[in-house]
Amino acid sequence: MENLISMRNLGVDKINSLIELAENIESGKVKSDMTGKVMGALFFEPSTRTQLSFETAMKRLGGEVITMSGTKGSSLEKGETLSDTVKIINQYSDIIVMRHPLEGAAKYVSECVDIPVVNAGDGANQHPTQSMLDLYSIHKTQKSLDNLKVCLLGDLRYGRTVHSLSFALGAFNPEFYFVSPEILNMPSYILDELDDLGIKYTQTDSLDNIVDDLDILYVTRIQKERFTDPEDYEKVKSSYVITPEILSNVKDNFKILHPLPRVDEISVEVDKLKCAYYFQQAKNGVYMRQAIITKLMEKCA
């Protein structure tokens, strides 16, 4: 691995290798040492979990972090190009982790620098490190990634986490259920790719008759910031609310995941249930991001 830009860059072997490395880091069997290394964290969009978990991951490995949050106070406000900005960060750091509102920005940056680049989210396109921590969480709770029944619910049009996860799980023969309001359906290019892979999926606007058969329910918020028309958001903003009653007959192995933040799509009463796994999922992000940093920095160590 030279960069991590998209889940398309990873096949089954690399996914399994990262999961195994994250397990070994979490258990203490593997100790990665980033002493003397610096991570440039460039977050042009707001972030809590991704930014802080990457910073935590690097610091727990003994490395340092330099951070740019937004463009305020930076030379980008003076008209500096993104290309020039990252070429400067290239001089100060050993790896770049970047979130940007434009699709394709991470790939562009990877072509401008000669250090590893990690895509921490590019618009509504991809979020591969979130997908890897999701896969790690699924593997930990299900003991396998193969042949699972998985429902992706909520904003499937703009949700980069579900885009990446559908590509990622597609290699493990899942049965997908895509549940969303019609205007937020999964993009056709993703469905076309799943068709090419022969992956089974059902697209619907209702959870009825689905939940009790699931292994994983992956919930996402309706992303207000992606809507160009506020009225469209108002029509769909509270389309789904997961409550304990909805989950009363789920399987023993069933788990709910959510990339967070949540708004109102999962009732706080669900937090008390054994199937609620989203806070542990966030913690798993540190181990997986330590694994990603370690893999990408192998050539630089």
C-alpha positions in Angstrom: 0.0 0.0 0.0 1.3 3.4 -1.0 -1.9 5.4 -0.3 -5.4 4.7 0.9 -7.8 6.6 -1.4 -10.7 4.3 -2.0 -11.9 0.8 -1.0 -11.3 0.0 -4.7 -7.6 0.1 -3.8 -8.1 -2.9 -1.5 -8.8 -6.5 -2.2 -9.7 -9.3 0.2 -6.1 -10.0 1.0 -5.3 -6.4 2.0 -8.5 -6.1 4.0 -7.8 -9.3 5.9 -4.2 -8.2 6.5 -5.3 -4.8 8.0 -7.9 -6.5 10.2 -5.3 -9.0 11.5 -2.9 -6.2 12.1 -5.5 -4.1 14.0 -6.3 -7.2 16.1 -2.6 -7.7 17.0 -2.2 -4.0 17.8 -5.2 -4.0 20.1 -4.0 -7.2 21.8 -0.5 -5.9 22.2 1.1 -8.6 20.1 2.3 -6.0 17.6 3.9 -2.7 18.7 4.4 -0.2 16.0 6.9 2.6 16.6 6.4 6.0 14.9 8.9 7.9 17.0 10.2 10.8 15.0 7.5 10.6 12.4 4.9 13.4 11.8 1.4 13.1 10.5 -0.1 16.1 8.7 -3.9 16.1 9.4 -5.7 18.3 6.9 -9.4 18.6 7.7 -11.2 21.0 5.4 -14.5 19.7 6.7 -15.6 19.4 10.3 -14.7 16.1 12.0 -14.7 14.8 15.5 -14.2 11.0 15.5 -12.0 10.7 12.4 -9.7 13.6 13.2 -9.3 12.8 16.9 -9.0 9.0 16.4 -6.2 9.6 13.8 -4.4 11.9 16.1 -4.8 9.5 19.0 -3.6 6.6 16.8 -0.5 8.5 15.7 0.4 9.7 19.2 -0.1 6.3 20.8 2.4 5.0 18.3 4.9 7.6 19.5 4.5 10.0 16.5 3.6 13.6 16.3 0.7 15.5 14.6 0.4 18.8 12.8 -3.1 19.9 12.1 -5.0 22.2 9.8 -8.7 22.5 10.5 -10.6 24.4 7.9 -9.0 27.1 5.9 -9.4 30.0 8.3 -6.0 31.5 9.1 -4.2 29.5 6.4 -2.6 30.7 3.1 -5.6 29.1 1.3 -7.5 32.3 2.4 -4.9 34.3 0.5 -5.4 32.3 -2.7 -2.9 29.6 -2.4 -3.8 26.5 -4.3 -4.5 23.1 -2.7 -1.6 21.7 -4.7 0.9 24.3 -3.2 -0.5 23.8 0.3 0.0 20.0 0.3 3.4 20.3 -1.3 4.4 22.5 1.7 2.9 20.0 4.1 4.9 17.3 2.3 8.1 19.1 3.5 6.9 18.9 7.2 5.4 15.5 7.5 5.8 11.8 6.7 2.1 11.0 6.0 -1.0 13.1 5.1 -4.5 12.4 6.3 -7.0 14.6 4.6 -10.7 15.3 4.6 -12.1 17.6 1.8 -15.5 18.5 0.5 -14.6 17.8 -3.1 -14.9 14.3 -4.6 -11.5 13.2 -5.9 -9.5 15.6 -3.8 -7.6 12.9 -2.0 -6.6 11.2 -5.2 -5.5 14.6 -6.6 -3.3 15.3 -3.5 -1.7 11.8 -3.7 -0.5 12.8 -7.2 1.0 16.1 -5.9 3.2 14.6 -3.0 5.6 11.8 -2.5 4.5 10.7 0.9 1.5 8.4 1.7 -2.0 10.0 1.6 -5.0 8.7 3.5 -8.5 9.8 2.3 -10.5 10.7 5.5 -13.5 11.5 3.4 -13.9 13.3 0.0 -17.3 14.9 -0.3 -20.0 12.3 -0.9 -17.6 9.9 -2.5 -15.5 7.6 -0.2 -14.4 7.2 3.4 -12.2 4.1 3.3 -10.8 4.3 6.8 -14.3 4.4 8.2 -15.1 1.3 6.1 -12.0 -0.5 7.5 -13.0 0.2 11.1 -16.5 -0.9 10.2 -15.2 -4.2 8.8 -13.1 -4.6 11.9 -16.1 -4.1 14.1 -18.2 -6.5 12.0 -15.4 -9.1 12.1 -15.1 -8.7 15.9 -18.8 -9.2 16.5 -19.6 -11.8 13.8 -16.3 -13.7 13.8 -16.4 -13.5 10.0 -17.1 -11.2 7.1 -18.6 -13.9 4.9 -22.2 -14.4 3.9 -23.8 -11.8 6.2 -27.2 -10.2 5.9 -26.5 -6.4 6.2 -28.9 -3.5 6.0 -27.7 -0.1 5.2 -30.3 2.5 6.3 -30.7 6.2 5.9 -28.9 8.6 3.6 -27.6 6.2 0.9 -27.2 8.9 -1.7 -24.8 11.2 0.0 -23.4 8.9 2.6 -19.8 8.2 1.7 -19.5 5.7 4.6 -22.2 3.4 3.0 -20.7 3.8 -0.5 -17.3 2.6 0.8 -18.8 -0.1 2.9 -20.8 -1.6 0.1 -17.7 -1.9 -2.0 -15.8 -3.4 0.9 -18.3 -6.0 1.9 -19.1 -6.8 -1.7 -16.0 -9.0 -1.7 -17.5 -11.3 1.0 -20.7 -12.4 -0.6 -23.2 -10.4 1.6 -26.9 -10.1 1.1 -27.7 -6.4 1.2 -30.9 -4.5 2.1 -30.7 -0.8 1.1 -33.4 1.2 3.1 -33.9 4.9 2.3 -36.4 7.5 1.1 -36.5 7.3 -2.7 -34.6 10.6 -3.2 -31.8 9.1 -1.1 -31.5 5.8 -2.8 -28.1 4.2 -3.3 -26.4 5.6 -6.4 -26.9 3.6 -9.6 -23.2 3.3 -10.2 -22.8 1.3 -7.0 -25.8 -0.9 -7.8 -24.3 -1.5 -11.2 -21.0 -2.6 -9.7 -22.9 -4.9 -7.3 -24.8 -6.4 -10.2 -21.5 -7.1 -12.0 -20.3 -8.9 -8.9 -23.5 -10.9 -8.6 -24.2 -9.5 -5.1 -27.8 -9.9 -3.9 -29.5 -6.7 -2.7 -33.0 -5.4 -2.1 -33.9 -1.7 -2.3 -36.8 -0.5 -0.3 -38.1 2.4 1.8 -39.2 0.3 4.8 -37.6 -1.9 7.5 -40.7 -4.0 7.8 -40.0 -7.7 7.7 -36.2 -7.2 7.5 -34.8 -6.5 10.9 -35.3 -9.9 12.5 -33.2 -11.7 9.9 -30.3 -9.3 9.9 -26.8 -9.8 11.2 -25.9 -6.0 10.9 -28.0 -2.9 10.8 -25.8 0.0 9.7 -27.6 3.3 10.4 -26.7 6.7 8.9 -28.0 10.2 9.6 -29.7 12.2 6.9 -26.9 14.6 5.9 -28.4 18.1 5.9 -25.2 19.7 4.7 -25.4 17.8 1.4 -28.8 19.1 0.4 -29.0 22.0 -2.1 -32.7 22.5 -1.4 -33.6 22.9 2.4 -37.2 21.8 1.6 -36.0 18.4 0.4 -34.2 17.9 3.7 -37.2 18.8 5.7 -39.3 16.1 3.9 -36.9 13.3 4.8 -35.0 14.4 7.9 -36.7 12.0 10.4 -37.6 9.2 8.0 -36.3 6.5 10.4 -36.0 6.3 14.2 -34.7 3.0 15.6 -36.3 2.1 18.9 -36.1 -0.8 21.3 -39.5 -2.0 20.1 -38.3 -2.4 16.5 -35.5 -4.6 17.8 -37.5 -6.8 20.1 -37.0 -10.0 18.0 -33.5 -9.6 16.6 -31.0 -12.5 16.4 -28.5 -13.0 19.3 -25.5 -12.0 17.1 -27.3 -8.9 15.7 -25.5 -5.6 16.1 -26.3 -1.9 15.2 -23.5 0.2 13.8 -23.5 3.9 13.1 -20.5 6.0 11.8 -21.8 8.9 14.0 -22.7 11.6 14.7 -26.4 10.7 15.1 -29.2 13.2 15.2 -32.5 11.3 16.0 -32.2 8.2 13.9 -31.4 5.9 16.9 -33.3 6.5 20.1 -31.0 6.9 23.1 -32.9 4.0 24.7 -31.2 1.7 22.2 -27.9 2.6 23.8 -28.7 0.3 26.7 -29.2 -2.8 24.5 -26.5 -5.4 24.0 -26.9 -5.0 20.2 -25.8 -1.4 20.3 -22.2 -1.3 19.2 -21.6 2.2 17.8 -19.6 3.5 20.7 -17.3 0.5 20.7 -17.2 0.9 16.9 -15.7 4.4 17.3 -13.1 3.0 19.7 -12.2 0.4 17.1 -11.3 3.3 14.9 -8.1 3.9 16.8 -6.8 0.4 16.4 -7.7 0.2 12.7 -6.1 3.6 12.0 -3.0 2.6 13.8 -2.9 -0.4 11.5 -3.4 1.8 8.4 -0.6 4.2 9.5 1.7 1.3 10.2 1.0 -0.4 6.8 1.5 2.9 4.9 4.6 3.9 6.8 6.4 0.5 6.3 8.4 1.9 3.4 9.2 5.0 5.4 10.3 3.3 8.6 
